Amino acid sequence: MERFGFVGLPNSGKSSLYNALAGGGALAAPYAFATTEPNVGVAKVPDQRLDRLAAMSSSKKVVPASVQFVDIGGLVEGASTGEGLGNKFLAHIREVDAIVYLLRAFVDDDVPGPSDPLDCLRVVELELALADLETIEGRVEKRRKAAKQDKSLQDTVVALEAAYALLSAGTPIYRGNLTPEQRRLLREEFLLTNKPVLALVNVGEDDLDRVAEIVAPVGAELGSQAEVIGMCVQLEAEAAQFEGEERLEMLDALGLGEGGLERFIHTAYELLGLRTFLTTGEKESRAWTFRAGSKAPQAAGRIHTDFERGFIKAEVIHWDELLEIGSWSKARDVGKIRIEGKDYEVVDGDVLEFRFNV
């Protein structure tokens, strides 16, 4: 399961976001370091396609795709030199697949800390860059020595040296000029700033009509290097305590429209190039996560390794076409189920049945 790590200054809204996604469990308090140990939770990826297919099939069980997320204690200026909780706790998110920056943009006299999201971004990026610098400082020379014996390591040494130069200047790797291949070579180092980034600007409930205006400077600063969205995390957390129609009524009452939580989850999901294929039947309808560009056998392997190992063929129809026809059996009868082989590249929204033999 893909994992996201939440990083932000104290009181930025990380624990409230965790509670909104997981349905509670994290202490959200108006003082620094309420979170001293990491909270790990799972969020379902909302998907109306799955719900409609389940209704069509009268499925007894509905299983959405999921992502895992880790909420750690607040990061403060000087963490790399031991301030606050220091940077050791960042080890909890070194192995996540992407990082979510929580950037505070609300003013509350009872909650300490900066309320300018650009100030928050500056501190977070600098401290993560310094933490990464500490990680690779001792590794560069070791790799240089190893590369004298193993010439295949020379490209890795060049990538490390380029990363070291960036980090020494306080620049995160994802904001630098490293090539995609150099960034790929650095994955084995588990560097925090070499991961995809989603910046969430947490606005106050009185600023819901100014979200775009408040988010704009952060978007301009990060450009194409990170995804940026804005929402009021506290109100989303309050609405998340309800389900179904009650949640929709609460969102409407709070002036949130359809809410920002689903948009956040989908943005985070797509940040990693994740896509969804679906299976449906009377017993179960389920959403399965796969990487964009995956071939049919790889997608089959998301269900079970035997499906990939013994892959024969995939029966395919797109979800909206299947809904229009009304059932899998009818679609097969009218010749709308396609037969695809091992070279078929699965498309987001495909409904699949696999044939395999092991």
N, C-alpha and C positions, 0 to 999 in steps of 0.2 A: 504494500500500500504506500502511495506517495505521501511524503511528509513535508509540512511547512513549519517554519519556526517563526515565532513572533518576537520582534526586537523593537524596543522603544525606551524612551526615558521613563522614570517613575511617573505614575499617574497619567500616562498617555492613553490608557484605555485597553491595554492588552488583556487584562483579566476579564473585563466586561465583554470584550470580543470573544474570548474563550467561552464565557458563559452563554453568549448568544448562540454560538455554534454547537456547544455540547449540552446546552440545557442546564447549566449551573455546575457548581463544584469548585470554582476558584474564588478565593477571597478577593473582592474588589474594594479597596479601602482608600480614603483620601490622604494617604501618607506613603512615603517611600518604602520600598522593599517589603510590602505586604506579601509578595511572592518570594520566598527564599529557596524553594525547591521547585523543579519544573512540573507543570501540569501537562499531562498528555491526554488528548481527547480525539474523538472521531466525529466528523461532520458528514452527513448525507448530502449528496449532490442532487438538488432538486431537478426533476426531469419530467415535464408534462407528457412527453412522448411515451415514457414508461407507464405513467398512470393511465393514459388512454389505451395503450395496448393491453394492460392488465384488465381494464374494464371490458374490452372487446373479447378477451379470452376467458373472462370470469375466473381469473387466477385466484387461487386460494392464498398465495403468498406473493408479496411484491418486495423485491430487494434492490434498492437504488445503489449506484456507485458511491464510494466513500473516499475521503481523504483524511489523513491524520495530521494533527497540528500540535505544536509544543509551545507552551507559554513559559518564558523564563523571567527571572527578576529584572527590574528596571536597570537600564544601562545609564551610567552618569559620566559626565566629563571627568577624565582622569582615571577611568576604570582600568586602563592599561597599566597604570602605575599603582593600582591598589585601592583607588577611591571606591566608595560604596561597597558593592559585593566583589569588586575586582573583576577581572575578565575570565577567571577560571570557570565560572558557571556557563560560559559560552560553549564549553565542550558539549553541553547537552544538545546543541543544535548544529554541531559540526557535520553531522551526517544527514541533515535534512536535505530535501531536494531543491527547495527554494526558500527565500526569506521574505517575510512581510514586515515592512517598517510601519510601526504605528506612530503617526506624527500628530501631536496635539495641536488643535487650532481653536480651542475654546478657552474662555476666560472664566475663572472661578476663584474668588478671593479665598475660599476655604481649601483650595487644592493648590499646593505649592508647585513651582516649576514653570518653565517657559511656555508661552501659548502661541508662539510664532512657529509654524510648521517648518520654515526654512532653518530656523535656529536648531530645532530638533533634528532635522536632517543632517545638519553640519556635524553635530555632536555624535550622532549614531554612526555616520560614515567614518569619521575620524577614528573613533574608538575601535570599530571593527577593522579598519585598515591597520591600526597599531597592533591589534591582537594578531592579525595575520602576519605582520612583520615579525613579531616575536616568534611565531610558528616556524617561519622559513629561514630566519637568520642563521641558525646552525646547520641548515640543510644544504645551503648553496655550496659551501666548500666541500661537504661530503660528496655531493653529486659530481662536483668538478673532478675530485680524485677518482671516483668510480668510473667516470667517463673516459679517463685515460686508459683504463683496461677494457671498458665496454663502450665501443663507439656508438652503439644504438642509443646511449643516454645523452648524447651531445645536444639533441634538440630539446630535451627536458631541461638541461642546464641553461640553455639560452632562454627558455620560457621562465625559469626561476629567476634568472638575472633581470629579465624585463619586469617581472612581478616585483622583485625587490626594489627596483628603482622607483616604480609607481608608489608602492606602499611607503617607502622612505619619505616621499613627498606628501604623504597623507591622502593619496588618491586610491579609492577602491579599485580593484581589478576590473570590475564590470564597467567602470567609467573610463578605463584606459584604452590604449591602442593595441593591445595584444590581439593576435590573429585568432580566429576560431580554433585552429589547430593547437596553438599554444595554450589556450584556455582548456582544451580537451586534455592535454598532457598534464595540466595542473590539477585535474580532478582528484588524482590520487593523494594530493596534499590536504584535501578536505578544508580548503580555505573558505572563510565566511564570505568574502567579497567576490568570490568567483562563481557565485550562485545567481540564478535569476532572481529579480527583485520586483515585488509589488509594494508600492507605497500607498498606505491607506491614511488619508487625512481625516482626522476625527473632529468634526465640527460640533459646536454647541447647538442645543435644541432651538435657540432663538435665531439661528443662522441658516435654517433649512432652505430659505429662499435665496441664499447667497452661496450655496455650495460650489457652483461652477466658478464663481469669482474667487473664492478662498483657495480652491484647488489649483487654479491657473498658474500661480507662481511656482508651485512645486512641479507641475507638468512642464513648465518652461525650463526649469533648472535641470530636470532629468532627461528631457527630450525623449528620444527613442530608446534610451538605455534602461528604462523601467516602465512598468504599467503604473498608472496613478488613478485612484478613484477616491471619492469623498462620501462620507455618510456620518450620521450621528450614532455612534456605537451604543451609547447608553439607552437611547430610545429603542434601538433594534434589539438590545438585550431584554428590555421590558416586554416587547412584543413577542419575542421568542419563547416566552413562558406559556404562550397559548398555541393551540394547534387548529388547523383547518379554518373554518369560517370565523371562529373566535379571533384567530390571529389576524385575518384579513380585516375584521372590524376594528381591532386594536390599531393596526397600521393606519387605517383610515382616520381613526380618532386622533392619532398622534401626528397626523399630517404627513405621513411617510409614503402615501400612495401604495405601490406594490412592495415597497421596502427595498433596502439596499443589500441585505444579507445574501440573497440569492445571486445578485450581480457580483458580489465579492467572491462567492464560492466559485462561480463559473469563470470569473477572470483568473482566479488562482489556479483553477483546473486547467485552463487553456494556456496559462503561462508556461507550463512544462510540455506543451504540445500533446496534451492528453485528449483523447477522443472516446466516444462511447459507441459500442454496438449492443444490440438488444437480443434477448431470447424471450419467447413468450409461449405460454401454453396454459392449460387448465390448472396444472399443478403449481406453476410458478412463472412469473415474469421478472426478468432481472436485467439490470444494466451492468455492462462489463467495461472496464477501462482498458484502453490500449494506446500505444504511441502512434501518433500520426505517421503514415508511411508504412505501417505494418502490413505484411502479407497475411493471407488467410491462415496458414499454419501457425504463425505467431499469435494471431488473435485466438485461434483455437486453444493454444497453450495457456491462455489466461484462464480458461475454464479448468483444464487439467493437462499436465504434461503428456499424458497418454494421447490426448487429442492431437497434440502437435507431432508427437513421435510417429503415430500411425495415421496421419492425415491422408484422406482419400479425396474428398471434395467438400465444398461448402454450398449449401442451398441458400440463396440470397434474394431478398426483396427489401426495398427501402420502406421505412416505417409508415410514411404517409400513404404510399400506394397500398400497403397491406390494410391500413385502416379503411381506406376507401372501398376496397373489395369486401372486407368484413370478416375474413378468417383465413387461416393458413391453408386449410383444405380447399376452400373456394379459389384461392390464388393459384394453387397447384392445378386445380381442374381447368382453369382458363389459361394455363401456360404462362403465368406471370412470375413463377419461381425460377430464377436463373441458376444454372449449375456453373460454379467457378472452381478453378483449380488452384494449385499451390502458388501461382504467380499473381493471383488477384490481390490488389491493394484495397484493403477494407476501408469503407467510407463511413464517416460519422453518421449515425442514424440507421445503418444497415441492421436488418433483422436477419439472424443467421441460424441455421441448423447445420451441424458438422457431421460428416460421415468419416469414421476412422476404423482402423483394424490394428490391433497389437497382439 
